[in-house]
Amino acid sequence: MPRHRPNPYAATGRARFIVLWDLQWRIVDCRRLDVGIGLRESVAAAVATLQHDGWQTEGTAEFGFVFLRRDGERRLLMLTARDPREHAAQSFSPFRSHSNH
């Protein structure tokens, strides 16, 4: 059975975010990309900027993310549709209490 392979660079009607995380999921940097901005180009530009600052990629950003390292430190650069500063629940939980019950 073929696997579904989502395209993180596919055009949508929603803004996206390029987020740089440390490995404890703390936001190091976050940039909002408006609808219509070239997503692949924006990620490539973010990677190039980090490489200019001495960061080395540990792969490619083909899937919308890439790990980087410099001087024993690692970070994760990710393209996401979800605003990382938004603290609303990301998924349904059957264990959450509901005020209507």
CNS distance restraints for C-alpha pairs under 8 A (distance, minus, plus):
assign (resid   7 and name CA) (resid  63 and name CA) 7.17 0.50 0.50
assign (resid   8 and name CA) (resid  63 and name CA) 6.27 0.50 0.50
assign (resid   8 and name CA) (resid  64 and name CA) 5.43 0.50 0.50
assign (resid   8 and name CA) (resid  79 and name CA) 7.31 0.50 0.50
assign (resid   8 and name CA) (resid  80 and name CA) 7.82 0.50 0.50
assign (resid   9 and name CA) (resid  39 and name CA) 5.67 0.50 0.50
assign (resid   9 and name CA) (resid  40 and name CA) 6.01 0.50 0.50
assign (resid   9 and name CA) (resid  64 and name CA) 7.11 0.50 0.50
assign (resid  11 and name CA) (resid  36 and name CA) 7.41 0.50 0.50
assign (resid  12 and name CA) (resid  35 and name CA) 7.30 0.50 0.50
assign (resid  13 and name CA) (resid  35 and name CA) 6.15 0.50 0.50
assign (resid  14 and name CA) (resid  34 and name CA) 7.64 0.50 0.50
assign (resid  14 and name CA) (resid  35 and name CA) 5.82 0.50 0.50
assign (resid  14 and name CA) (resid  81 and name CA) 7.17 0.50 0.50
assign (resid  15 and name CA) (resid  32 and name CA) 6.94 0.50 0.50
assign (resid  15 and name CA) (resid  33 and name CA) 5.61 0.50 0.50
assign (resid  15 and name CA) (resid  34 and name CA) 4.77 0.50 0.50
assign (resid  15 and name CA) (resid  35 and name CA) 4.92 0.50 0.50
assign (resid  15 and name CA) (resid  81 and name CA) 6.61 0.50 0.50
assign (resid  16 and name CA) (resid  32 and name CA) 5.97 0.50 0.50
assign (resid  16 and name CA) (resid  33 and name CA) 5.07 0.50 0.50
assign (resid  16 and name CA) (resid  34 and name CA) 6.70 0.50 0.50
assign (resid  16 and name CA) (resid  35 and name CA) 7.45 0.50 0.50
assign (resid  16 and name CA) (resid  79 and name CA) 6.90 0.50 0.50
assign (resid  16 and name CA) (resid  80 and name CA) 5.67 0.50 0.50
assign (resid  16 and name CA) (resid  81 and name CA) 4.50 0.50 0.50
assign (resid  16 and name CA) (resid  82 and name CA) 7.00 0.50 0.50
assign (resid  16 and name CA) (resid  83 and name CA) 7.66 0.50 0.50
assign (resid  17 and name CA) (resid  30 and name CA) 6.70 0.50 0.50
assign (resid  17 and name CA) (resid  31 and name CA) 5.54 0.50 0.50
assign (resid  17 and name CA) (resid  32 and name CA) 4.49 0.50 0.50
assign (resid  17 and name CA) (resid  33 and name CA) 5.59 0.50 0.50
assign (resid  17 and name CA) (resid  78 and name CA) 8.00 0.50 0.50
assign (resid  17 and name CA) (resid  79 and name CA) 5.69 0.50 0.50
assign (resid  17 and name CA) (resid  80 and name CA) 5.28 0.50 0.50
assign (resid  17 and name CA) (resid  81 and name CA) 6.12 0.50 0.50
assign (resid  17 and name CA) (resid  82 and name CA) 7.07 0.50 0.50
assign (resid  17 and name CA) (resid  83 and name CA) 6.49 0.50 0.50
assign (resid  18 and name CA) (resid  30 and name CA) 5.74 0.50 0.50
assign (resid  18 and name CA) (resid  31 and name CA) 5.28 0.50 0.50
assign (resid  18 and name CA) (resid  32 and name CA) 6.57 0.50 0.50
assign (resid  18 and name CA) (resid  33 and name CA) 7.37 0.50 0.50
assign (resid  18 and name CA) (resid  43 and name CA) 7.10 0.50 0.50
assign (resid  18 and name CA) (resid  77 and name CA) 7.01 0.50 0.50
assign (resid  18 and name CA) (resid  78 and name CA) 5.65 0.50 0.50
assign (resid  18 and name CA) (resid  79 and name CA) 4.61 0.50 0.50
assign (resid  18 and name CA) (resid  80 and name CA) 6.48 0.50 0.50
assign (resid  19 and name CA) (resid  27 and name CA) 6.93 0.50 0.50
assign (resid  19 and name CA) (resid  28 and name CA) 7.61 0.50 0.50
assign (resid  19 and name CA) (resid  29 and name CA) 5.80 0.50 0.50
assign (resid  19 and name CA) (resid  30 and name CA) 4.43 0.50 0.50
assign (resid  19 and name CA) (resid  31 and name CA) 6.50 0.50 0.50
assign (resid  19 and name CA) (resid  76 and name CA) 7.96 0.50 0.50
assign (resid  19 and name CA) (resid  77 and name CA) 5.69 0.50 0.50
assign (resid  19 and name CA) (resid  78 and name CA) 5.26 0.50 0.50
assign (resid  19 and name CA) (resid  79 and name CA) 6.44 0.50 0.50
assign (resid  19 and name CA) (resid  80 and name CA) 7.55 0.50 0.50
assign (resid  19 and name CA) (resid  84 and name CA) 7.68 0.50 0.50
assign (resid  20 and name CA) (resid  27 and name CA) 6.06 0.50 0.50
assign (resid  20 and name CA) (resid  28 and name CA) 5.34 0.50 0.50
assign (resid  20 and name CA) (resid  29 and name CA) 5.03 0.50 0.50
assign (resid  20 and name CA) (resid  30 and name CA) 6.28 0.50 0.50
assign (resid  20 and name CA) (resid  75 and name CA) 6.75 0.50 0.50
assign (resid  20 and name CA) (resid  76 and name CA) 5.63 0.50 0.50
assign (resid  20 and name CA) (resid  77 and name CA) 4.46 0.50 0.50
assign (resid  20 and name CA) (resid  78 and name CA) 6.46 0.50 0.50
assign (resid  21 and name CA) (resid  25 and name CA) 5.47 0.50 0.50
assign (resid  21 and name CA) (resid  26 and name CA) 5.49 0.50 0.50
assign (resid  21 and name CA) (resid  27 and name CA) 4.70 0.50 0.50
assign (resid  21 and name CA) (resid  28 and name CA) 5.32 0.50 0.50
assign (resid  21 and name CA) (resid  29 and name CA) 7.15 0.50 0.50
assign (resid  21 and name CA) (resid  75 and name CA) 5.64 0.50 0.50
assign (resid  21 and name CA) (resid  76 and name CA) 5.13 0.50 0.50
assign (resid  21 and name CA) (resid  77 and name CA) 6.42 0.50 0.50
assign (resid  21 and name CA) (resid  78 and name CA) 8.00 0.50 0.50
assign (resid  22 and name CA) (resid  26 and name CA) 5.51 0.50 0.50
assign (resid  22 and name CA) (resid  27 and name CA) 6.66 0.50 0.50
assign (resid  22 and name CA) (resid  28 and name CA) 6.49 0.50 0.50
assign (resid  22 and name CA) (resid  74 and name CA) 6.77 0.50 0.50
assign (resid  22 and name CA) (resid  75 and name CA) 4.71 0.50 0.50
assign (resid  22 and name CA) (resid  76 and name CA) 6.37 0.50 0.50
assign (resid  23 and name CA) (resid  74 and name CA) 6.76 0.50 0.50
assign (resid  23 and name CA) (resid  75 and name CA) 6.02 0.50 0.50
assign (resid  23 and name CA) (resid  76 and name CA) 7.13 0.50 0.50
assign (resid  27 and name CA) (resid  84 and name CA) 7.88 0.50 0.50
assign (resid  33 and name CA) (resid  37 and name CA) 6.37 0.50 0.50
assign (resid  33 and name CA) (resid  39 and name CA) 7.85 0.50 0.50
assign (resid  37 and name CA) (resid  42 and name CA) 7.64 0.50 0.50
assign (resid  38 and name CA) (resid  42 and name CA) 6.04 0.50 0.50
assign (resid  39 and name CA) (resid  43 and name CA) 6.23 0.50 0.50
assign (resid  40 and name CA) (resid  44 and name CA) 6.15 0.50 0.50
assign (resid  41 and name CA) (resid  45 and name CA) 6.07 0.50 0.50
assign (resid  42 and name CA) (resid  46 and name CA) 6.23 0.50 0.50
assign (resid  43 and name CA) (resid  47 and name CA) 6.18 0.50 0.50
assign (resid  43 and name CA) (resid  61 and name CA) 7.63 0.50 0.50
assign (resid  43 and name CA) (resid  64 and name CA) 7.81 0.50 0.50
assign (resid  43 and name CA) (resid  79 and name CA) 7.24 0.50 0.50
assign (resid  44 and name CA) (resid  48 and name CA) 6.10 0.50 0.50
assign (resid  44 and name CA) (resid  61 and name CA) 7.92 0.50 0.50
assign (resid  45 and name CA) (resid  49 and name CA) 6.17 0.50 0.50
assign (resid  46 and name CA) (resid  50 and name CA) 6.32 0.50 0.50
assign (resid  47 and name CA) (resid  51 and name CA) 6.08 0.50 0.50
assign (resid  47 and name CA) (resid  57 and name CA) 7.91 0.50 0.50
assign (resid  47 and name CA) (resid  77 and name CA) 7.96 0.50 0.50
assign (resid  48 and name CA) (resid  52 and name CA) 6.09 0.50 0.50
assign (resid  49 and name CA) (resid  53 and name CA) 6.44 0.50 0.50
assign (resid  50 and name CA) (resid  54 and name CA) 6.56 0.50 0.50
assign (resid  50 and name CA) (resid  55 and name CA) 5.40 0.50 0.50
assign (resid  50 and name CA) (resid  56 and name CA) 7.89 0.50 0.50
assign (resid  51 and name CA) (resid  55 and name CA) 4.58 0.50 0.50
assign (resid  51 and name CA) (resid  56 and name CA) 5.86 0.50 0.50
assign (resid  51 and name CA) (resid  57 and name CA) 7.61 0.50 0.50
assign (resid  54 and name CA) (resid  70 and name CA) 6.53 0.50 0.50
assign (resid  55 and name CA) (resid  68 and name CA) 5.98 0.50 0.50
assign (resid  55 and name CA) (resid  69 and name CA) 5.48 0.50 0.50
assign (resid  55 and name CA) (resid  70 and name CA) 4.98 0.50 0.50
assign (resid  56 and name CA) (resid  68 and name CA) 5.33 0.50 0.50
assign (resid  56 and name CA) (resid  69 and name CA) 5.35 0.50 0.50
assign (resid  56 and name CA) (resid  70 and name CA) 6.41 0.50 0.50
assign (resid  57 and name CA) (resid  66 and name CA) 6.76 0.50 0.50
assign (resid  57 and name CA) (resid  67 and name CA) 5.97 0.50 0.50
assign (resid  57 and name CA) (resid  68 and name CA) 4.39 0.50 0.50
assign (resid  57 and name CA) (resid  69 and name CA) 6.59 0.50 0.50
assign (resid  58 and name CA) (resid  66 and name CA) 6.81 0.50 0.50
assign (resid  58 and name CA) (resid  67 and name CA) 5.44 0.50 0.50
assign (resid  58 and name CA) (resid  68 and name CA) 5.63 0.50 0.50
assign (resid  58 and name CA) (resid  69 and name CA) 7.32 0.50 0.50
assign (resid  59 and name CA) (resid  66 and name CA) 6.25 0.50 0.50
assign (resid  59 and name CA) (resid  67 and name CA) 7.05 0.50 0.50
assign (resid  60 and name CA) (resid  65 and name CA) 7.74 0.50 0.50
assign (resid  60 and name CA) (resid  66 and name CA) 5.99 0.50 0.50
assign (resid  61 and name CA) (resid  65 and name CA) 4.89 0.50 0.50
assign (resid  61 and name CA) (resid  66 and name CA) 4.99 0.50 0.50
assign (resid  64 and name CA) (resid  78 and name CA) 5.86 0.50 0.50
assign (resid  64 and name CA) (resid  79 and name CA) 5.22 0.50 0.50
assign (resid  64 and name CA) (resid  80 and name CA) 7.78 0.50 0.50
assign (resid  65 and name CA) (resid  76 and name CA) 7.00 0.50 0.50
assign (resid  65 and name CA) (resid  77 and name CA) 5.43 0.50 0.50
assign (resid  65 and name CA) (resid  78 and name CA) 4.20 0.50 0.50
assign (resid  65 and name CA) (resid  79 and name CA) 6.16 0.50 0.50
assign (resid  66 and name CA) (resid  76 and name CA) 5.88 0.50 0.50
assign (resid  66 and name CA) (resid  77 and name CA) 5.40 0.50 0.50
assign (resid  66 and name CA) (resid  78 and name CA) 6.66 0.50 0.50
assign (resid  67 and name CA) (resid  74 and name CA) 6.83 0.50 0.50
assign (resid  67 and name CA) (resid  75 and name CA) 5.68 0.50 0.50
assign (resid  67 and name CA) (resid  76 and name CA) 4.50 0.50 0.50
assign (resid  67 and name CA) (resid  77 and name CA) 6.27 0.50 0.50
assign (resid  68 and name CA) (resid  74 and name CA) 5.53 0.50 0.50
assign (resid  68 and name CA) (resid  75 and name CA) 5.24 0.50 0.50
assign (resid  68 and name CA) (resid  76 and name CA) 6.21 0.50 0.50
assign (resid  68 and name CA) (resid  77 and name CA) 7.51 0.50 0.50
assign (resid  69 and name CA) (resid  73 and name CA) 5.43 0.50 0.50
assign (resid  69 and name CA) (resid  74 and name CA) 4.33 0.50 0.50
assign (resid  69 and name CA) (resid  75 and name CA) 6.36 0.50 0.50
assign (resid  70 and name CA) (resid  74 and name CA) 6.64 0.50 0.50
assign (resid  82 and name CA) (resid  86 and name CA) 7.72 0.50 0.50
